[in-house]
Amino acid sequence: MIPNTYFERYAYSKRFIDEIIVDNTFLSVVIPVFKEDNLIATLESLDNCEPTTFPVEVILVINHPEDATQEVKELSESVSEEINVFRSRKKSDFITFHLIKAYDLPKKQAGVGLARKIGMDEASYRFNTNQRDGIIVCFDADSICESNYLKSIESHFLKNPLSVGSSIHFEHPIHKEGESNLPIILYELHLRYYVQGLKYAQYPFAYHTIGSSMAVKSSVYQKQGGMNQRKAGEDFYFLHKIIPLGNFTNINSTKVIPSPRISDRVPFGTGRAMGEYEMDQKDLTSSYNFLIFKELKSFILQIEDDCFPSNCSQSIQHFITANNFEDSITKIRQQSKNKAHLRDRFFQWFNGFRVLKCVHFLRDHYYPNQALETGVMNLFSEIEELKKYSKELSAEKQLVIMRKYERSL
């Protein structure tokens, strides 16, 4: 049964998208498109995917703010025309491509979060109309994928019907013109180091939260109030509403290949990091000190102790006090029926945002950043399967090892 919690269909999708809804559609791929001049490679990548059992639709949200330059507005229109030409010559018969012209969005809200929301709301609306609890897949307009991408996602959710959502394996291209592309190697290694550091610390919600590599069940999307309208970081905040529900999964049988290009479209993220590195404004060679993850692990392992949190380290107690968290933790302890209930309530409170806040607090007050390669080496020395790699290796070799390890989990 589809829950009756759906919110109003967004005005822009109501105005522009094709109304034809294919019966039994199971996957809806939503792609925000802003200032894109090479979208066809992305569309061809999807068009070349292996056939799925059920129909797939792709919803492209061409968007720009109301104060966009004339050049940007003209680009939006030319990209829309390109999409229509592509639709007329596509070769797959199991995929339909749909276009939303979300032009002149309010400048205070315009951004990737709102663009994703428009597309994801539309996908949910169409699933409800079709009486199907389908899967909304988020992709980016500068990404490509392996040929088994759609088939793997479909198969995963059919085999795991209780899964509320998934993080999909991703790998940036790490070579450029035959040479190692060090900035993207360092950036991706940092992302994986952070997630695996949290896993080492036994944090239960340690997953990648990459906007181009995530999927969510339509009914879950609706129950959680849909996508937020953040101009950046929308993926992190959205998934950390979904992950704590339980039964969140990884899809490692395929991969997304995001672009490593420089971009000014969002205030942070891959494209921004690449640009800041090029201008010597960002040091990608350093990352969190591994001692932070050791502190977090000690913190997490002590939550069931009777004297928690007074039994925690001085640095953790400083974090708790500085953020006025004593009352929250006291209430969690007082209102928990047993230790299992305590853990559940604690991690609902100690969400992804608070974990990141704790990591930054420990970095700023106790453990300054260290060389990324050193942190990864320390992490490897604590993971049984990776101990043999806990020696001095290049960032590229560490990344290759980390990718292989994550796909094996």
Sequence and secondary structure as in RCSB ss.txt:
>XXXX:A:sequence
MIPNTYFERYAYSKRFIDEIIVDNTFLSVVIPVFKEDNLIATLESLDNCEPTTFPVEVILVINHPEDATQEVKEL
SESVSEEINVFRSRKKSDFITFHLIKAYDLPKKQAGVGLARKIGMDEASYRFNTNQRDGIIVCFDADSICESNYL
KSIESHFLKNPLSVGSSIHFEHPIHKEGESNLPIILYELHLRYYVQGLKYAQYPFAYHTIGSSMAVKSSVYQKQG
GMNQRKAGEDFYFLHKIIPLGNFTNINSTKVIPSPRISDRVPFGTGRAMGEYEMDQKDLTSSYNFLIFKELKSFI
LQIEDDCFPSNCSQSIQHFITANNFEDSITKIRQQSKNKAHLRDRFFQWFNGFRVLKCVHFLRDHYYPNQALETG
VMNLFSEIEELKKYSKELSAEKQLVIMRKYERSL
>XXXX:A:secstr
   S      HHHHHHS     TT  EEEEEEESS S THHHHHHHHTS   SS EEEEEEEEEETT  HHHHHH
HHHHHHHHHHHHHH   SSEEEEEEEEEEE TTT SHHHHHHHHHHHHHHHHHHTT   EEEE  TT EE TTHH
HHHHHHHHH TT  EEEEEE    EETTEE HHHHHHHHHHHHHHHHHHHTT TT     TTSEEEEHHHHHHTT
     SS HHHHHHHHHGGGS EEEEEEEEEE       SSSSSHHHHHHHHHTT   TTEE  HHHHHHHHHHH
HTTTSTTTTTTS HHHHHHHHHTT HHHHHHHHHT SSHHHHHHHHHHHS HHHHHHHHHHHHHHT   EEHHHH
HHHHHTTSGGGGGG S   HHHHHHHHHHHHHH 
